[in-house]
Amino acid sequence: MKSSRKDRKKKKMTAIDFTAEVEKRKEDLLADLFSLLEINSERDDSKVDAEHPFGPGPVKALEKFLEIADRDGYPTKNVDNYAGHFEFGDGEEVLGIFAHMDVVPAGSGWDTDPYTPTIKDGRLYARGASDDKGPTTACYYGLKIIKELGLPTSKKVRFIVGTDEESGWADMDYYFEHVGLAKPDFGFSPDAEFPIINGEKGNITEYLHFAGENAGVARLHSFTGGLRENMVPESATAVVSGDLADLQAKLDAFVAEHKLRGELQEEAGQYKVTIIGKSAHGAMPASGVNGATYLALFLSQFDFAGPAKDYLDIAGKILLNDHEGESLKIAHVDEKMGALSMNAGVFRFDETSADNTIALNIRYPKGTSPEQIKSILENLPVASVSLSEHGHTPHYVPMEDPLVQTLLNVYEKQTGLQGHEQVIGGGTFGRLLERGVAYGAMFPDSIDTMHQANEFIALDDLFRAAAIYAEAIYELIK
């Protein structure tokens, strides 16, 4: 029987070679991505004002992204420099795509300038290359292909970009309060890994507070480590004085034993001790080497007393490599969501301060709560424990949901790999929606350099992800 015009059109639509379409746009994609990566969009609270809620960098990156969308003919909206969006298509249902332009601090240890995007050996190096400007641009070009091919759609797409994802998500709080639009019906965030992230653990930071007079024949004047709560501290520095016999020899032996790097400087009768480990994403603390906890372990052998001793003992003897909270006695495992994880992310001790802190960023599964964790932590020798104002509860979208099924089907078709569900400790904008997930852009064989020095995305992965995004978005809105 002769096929109908409608059937012929359907066959034509499903025969699109999205990989070939990405190939035609590779140079343009890289040019746009470079223009975003060149912007230092770290949060800078010292330069916050009414026009720059998280500092000038995130605003500049947001404006550049919306400028690109405006160039390509999309109607854009900037919501007071907190977040922005553009829209494509029409329909009662709205697909939300959530990305972010802010980045974590570059830190040290880079082989290239973190804000001079550099291609070496098929890899694009820059802060934000994999988290999240690279995946955002790949996803943007996925939608751009649909637009430029004039493919028929029945739903609206709202592509939303924030500027505070790496800190407190105040961008999305403000955006939804002021944008004047209902939340999208379903959606995804290109800010994690394939095949899909349909579950995310809860995320809370608990602060250990120390107070009291610094005492002992060894004196701890200051202890600082960590840039953000969701980063493993690459290094930490302490200023000490007093009875510190054989300090240099003991430091040399310690760093050799633990395969670390250490530095010692004398300044006006005081000693500045630094230990250098390896940064990593706070959701995967075991993949880093926490320089602060190792520095505390090293110093704890000397005769400190009072709050300084408590501080060093907790940091060096309890928090060291306690990635699942066993030593803290907060460990918990859920059959579906897996184990709790703990990252000791920021350390601040000053002998002149009445409030010295250690920030514990905790990713927790169902079956426990921030309040329950707090009650356990209060048994430590601390003055008090407090909770961050902002946190997330555990989030899960069932495998049976059509959103999950569609995204997995596209992944399987384009890669030939088996799709499966995943639950992570990391938090993405996917959880902003009840039917929201994270989708790419890392592949199972990708090297994860998020939040680390020498962050990169492989160009093959970038272009492959763009093709997957193009087909996935089309399948969701056609």
N, C-alpha and C positions, 0 to 999 in steps of 0.2 A: 504494500500500500504506500502511496506517495506521502512523504512527510509534509506536515503543514509548515506554513511560514513561521509560526510561533516556535515549532520544534527546531527548525533550521536556525533561528535566531538564538535559541538556547544553546545549541551545539556550538555556535560561533562564539558565544560569550565564554563558555567553559574551556575553549581552546586557546585562551590568551596565554602567551608565554611571558609570565611576569619577570622571569629572570632576564630575558632578552630586553624587556622594557627598562629594567634597572641598568643594564649594560649601556643603554643609550644615554643614560643620565648620570653616569658615574662622575664625570668631571664636574658637573653642576652640583651634585650632591657634596662632593668633597670641598668645593669652593664655599658653599654655604656653611658646611660644618667647620671649616677653618675659621670663618668669620666669627663663629660663636666661641670656638676654643681659644681664640686670641684674647678674649675678654676674661679678666680675672674676676670671677663672680663669687668669690668667697664672701661670706657674711662678715661685716665689719661694724660692730656695735659702736665703735668710737666715732663713726661718721653717720650715725642714724639721725634723720630729721624727718619732717613731715613729708618731704618728697622722696625720701629714700628710707623706707621702713626697715631695711636690713643692710643699709649701706649702699653706696653708689654702684658697686659691681653687679649685684643681682639685677638692679634696675636696667643697667646698660645692656645686659644679656637678654632680658625680657624684651626690651625695645627692639633689639636687633632681630629677635625671632619674629616678633609681630611685623617688623618691616619686611622681612622675607615673605611672610604670608600675605601682606598687603600688596607686595609686588606681583604675587601670583594670582591676584584677583579675589582673595577671600575677604569677607567683611570681618574686621577685627575689633576687639574691645580690650582696653587696658583698664583694669579695676584698681585705680589709685596706686599703681606700681607694686601691688602685692602679688597679683597674678593677672593673666590675660587669656583670651581665647580667640579662636576664629571658628566659623561655622561653614559647613558644606552640605548641600542637599536640602531636601524637604521631607517631611513625614512627621507623624505623631510620635513615633518612638525615637529616642535619641541615644546614639552610641557615644559614650564619653571616652576620650583618650586623654590620659593624665600623664604629664611629664614634668620635668623641672630643669631650670637653668642654673640654680645655685650649685656650688661644689664645696667639698670639704677643703680645708687648708692644704696647700701643696706640701708643706713640711719640707724636710731635707732629704738628701740621698738621691737626688735625680741626676741622671747622666745627661739630660737635655734641659733646656728651660721649660718649665711646666706650662707656660703660656705662649710658647712658640711651637705650634704643632709641627711635628717632625715625623716623616715616614722613613723607617729603616727596616729592611728585610721583610717587607710586606705588612708591617705593623705601624699604626698611627699612634704616636706617643703625645700625650698632653693630659693635664688635669681635666677631667670631664669626658675624656675620650670614650670610656665605657660606662661612666656614671655621671650624668645621664645624657650629655649632649650628642654623643654618637648615636645611641639608640633612638633618641628623639628625632634626629635628622633622618635616620633610616625610616622611621615610621611616617614622618612627614612626607617623604618621597613616595612611600607606599600609597598614601592618599592622593598625592599629586598625580601619580600614574592613573588612578581611577578618574580623576577630574579631567586630565588631558586626553584620555581615550574616550571620554564622554559615555562611560558605562552607565546603564540605567540603574537607579537606586530608588529605594522606597522608604529610607529612614534618613534622619539628619545625623550628621557627625558634628560633635563639639570637641575641638582639640584644645585642651586646657593646659596651660603651662604655669607652674608656680615658681617661687623664688626662695622658699624656706624649707624645702623638704629635708635637708640635711640637719636641721635644728629642731624647731618645735612645731612645724606645720602651721604656724600662725598665718601663713599666706592663704591656705585653704579655708581656715576659719573665717578670715576676713572676706575672702572671695565669695563664699556661699552666703554670707550675711548681707553682702552689698551688691551682688551681681543682678539680683532681681529675676532670676530664672530658677525653675525647679531643677533638682539634680537630674543628670542623665539616668535613663532607665537601666542601663547595663554598660559595662565598659572594661577597659584594661589599661594597664600601665606598662610601657616598654622600658622597664627599669629593673630587670631581674634576669631570668634565664628561661630558656626553652627546656622541655616541651611546654610547661605551664607551671605557674605558682597559684594554686587555688586555695591555699591555706597559709595563714601567717600567724605566728605566735603573738601573744600580747607583748607590749613593750612599755617598760616603765624605768625611770631612773630613781634609785634610792640613795640618799646622801647620808653618809656617816659623819657626825659632827664630834669634834674633839675640843675640849676646853680645859683650862687649868694652868698652873704655873709650870713652866719648863724647868726641869731640874736635872741633876746628875753630873758626874765628872766629865762626861762628854756632852756637848751642847749641840742641839739641832736648831740652827737659826732659820733655815728655810728648806722647803722640799717642794719642788714643782715638777709636774709631768703631765703630758696629755694635752691635746688641742681641742678635742671634742669628745663628748661622752660616747659617741658611736664609733670611735676609732681606738684601736689598741695603741697605747702610747709607745711611740718608737723609742723615746729617750726620756730621761729624767735627770734632774740636777739637784743636789743638796749642798747647802753651805753649813759646815760643821767646824767645831773647835774643841779644845780641851784635851783630855787624855785619849789619844788616838795612836797608840804605839804601832810602829811598822805599817802605817797606813798605805804607803805606796806599794810595799811588797805584798801586803794582803790583797790590795786591789788587783795587782798583776796576776796573782795566783787565782783569784776569784773569776776574773774574766776569761782566763785560760781554761779553767775547769768547766765553765758554762758556755764557752764559745761565743763570748760577747766582746764588745769593744768598750774600753773605759778611758776616762781622762781625769787627771788630777792637777789642779792649779792652786798655788798658795797666794792669798791676797790679804795683806795686813794682819797676819796671824791667824787667819781663817783659811779653811780649805774648801774648794769647790770641787765636788765629786760628781762626775757624769757617767752614766752607763747607757749604752746604746744597744737597742734590740732591733725589732722589726715591726713596722706598723701593719695593720690589717683592718678589715671591716669589723666593727664591734659585734655584728651578728655571728661572726665566726672567729671568736677570740683565739681558738686553738691554732689558727693559721698564722698568728703573729707571735712575737716575743715581746712581752710587756716589760719595757725597760724600767718602769717605775717600781714594779714589784721586785725585780731583781736588785735594784739599787737599795730598796728597803731591806731585803734579805741580807745584803752585804753589810749595811750599817748596823743591823740589829746585833751583831757580835760585840759591839762596843757598849760601854756602860752608860747608856742613856737612861733617863728616869722620867716619871710624870707622864704628861700627855705625849711627849716625844717618843717615849718607849712604847706606849700603847699604839701610837700611829705606825711606828716601824714594825712592830710585831704583827699587827693585823695585816699591814700591806705586804710584808715579806714572808710571813709564816702561814697565813690563812689564805690570802688572796692569790698568792703565787700559783699559777697554773690551775686554779680552782674553777675551770671553765664551766662546770655543770653545777657549781654550788655545793659540792659535797662537804668541804671543810666548813663552809658557812652554815651548813645544815638546812639549806633551802632547796636542795635538789628535789626535782619532781619530774615524773615521766608520764605522758599520756599515750595511750595505745595508738591513736590516730596522728597526734601532733608531735610526738617525740619528746625529747628531754629539754628541760630548762637550760638556758645558757647565761653566763655572767661575764661581763667585761668591766674590769676596773679601769675606767676611762680617763678620769681627770683627778689629779692630786694637787692640793694646795695647802701648804703649811707655812705659817709665818709666826715666829715667836712673839711678835707684837700683836697678833690678832687673837681675839677671844673666840673666834669660830674658825677652826681648821677643818677641812673636809676631804673626803674621798667619795667620788661619784661612781656608783655601781649601776651600769646599764644592764637591765635584766630582760631577757626574752623568755616569756613563760607560756606554757601550754595550758589548755583547759585543766581544771582540777585544783588550781591554786589561785592566789590573788595578790595584788600589791600589798593589801592590808595584812594578809597572813604572812607574807615574806617580811614585812616591816616588823611584825611582832617577834619574829625569830631573830632578826638582826639586832633588836634592842637588848638581846642577851650578851652582846659583845661589850667589851670595856670602852664604851663610847658615852658621850654626854647625851646624845639623842640621835634619832633617825628621822628623816623627813622624806616626803615623796615629791617628785616633780609635779608641777601643775598640769603638764600635758602628758598623756599616755594613750595607749591603744589596748583594747581588749582583744582576745583571740578572734580570728576571722576565718571562715571556711565557706566555700561555695561547693556544693556537691558535684561529683563527677557526672551525675545525670543531667545537670543543667545544660540546655542547648548551647549556651555561650561556651562552656568548657568543651563540649563535644565538637563544636565547630572549629575552635582553635586547635584542638588536638588533631582533628582530621586534616587540616591544612598543613600542620607541621609534619605529620606522617607522609602526606602526599609529596611534599617538597624535599624531604630529607631521606625518606625510606626507612626511618628509624621508628621504633615503637614509642608511642606517646604514653605518658603515665602522669598521675597526679603527684604534686610535691607540696610539702609544708615547710616553710622556712622560718628562721628567726628574724630575718630582715623585715623591715616594714616598708611597704610601697604605697603609693597613692591608689593602687587597686582596691585597697580596703575602704576607701571613701564611699564606695557604693555597696549595697547589700549583695548585688550581683556584679561584683568587681573582682578581677584577678590581675596578676602580673604575667607578662608574656614576652620572653626574650629580654635583651638581645644576645645574651651569652648562650652558647651551645654546650652540650655535655662535655665536649673535648676542649672547650675554651680554657685559657689560663685566666684565673680571676685576679685582677690587679686593682679592683675597686678600693679606694681609700688608702692606696699604697703609693710609695715612690715609683716612678717610671710606669704609671698607669698607661695602658694601651688598649686598643681594639684592633684585631686582625682585619685587614681590609676585606679579605674573603668573607669573614663573618659579617662585617658591616653590610656588604652588598647582598649576601644571602638572606640576612634578616630583612632587608628592605623588600625583597621579593616575597618573603613570607608575610610581611605586614600588608603588602598590597593585596594579595589574594585573601588573607584573613579578613581585612576590612571589607572587601567586596562581598565575601560570603556572608558577612554579618548584616550588610545593608542593602543587598541587591533585591 
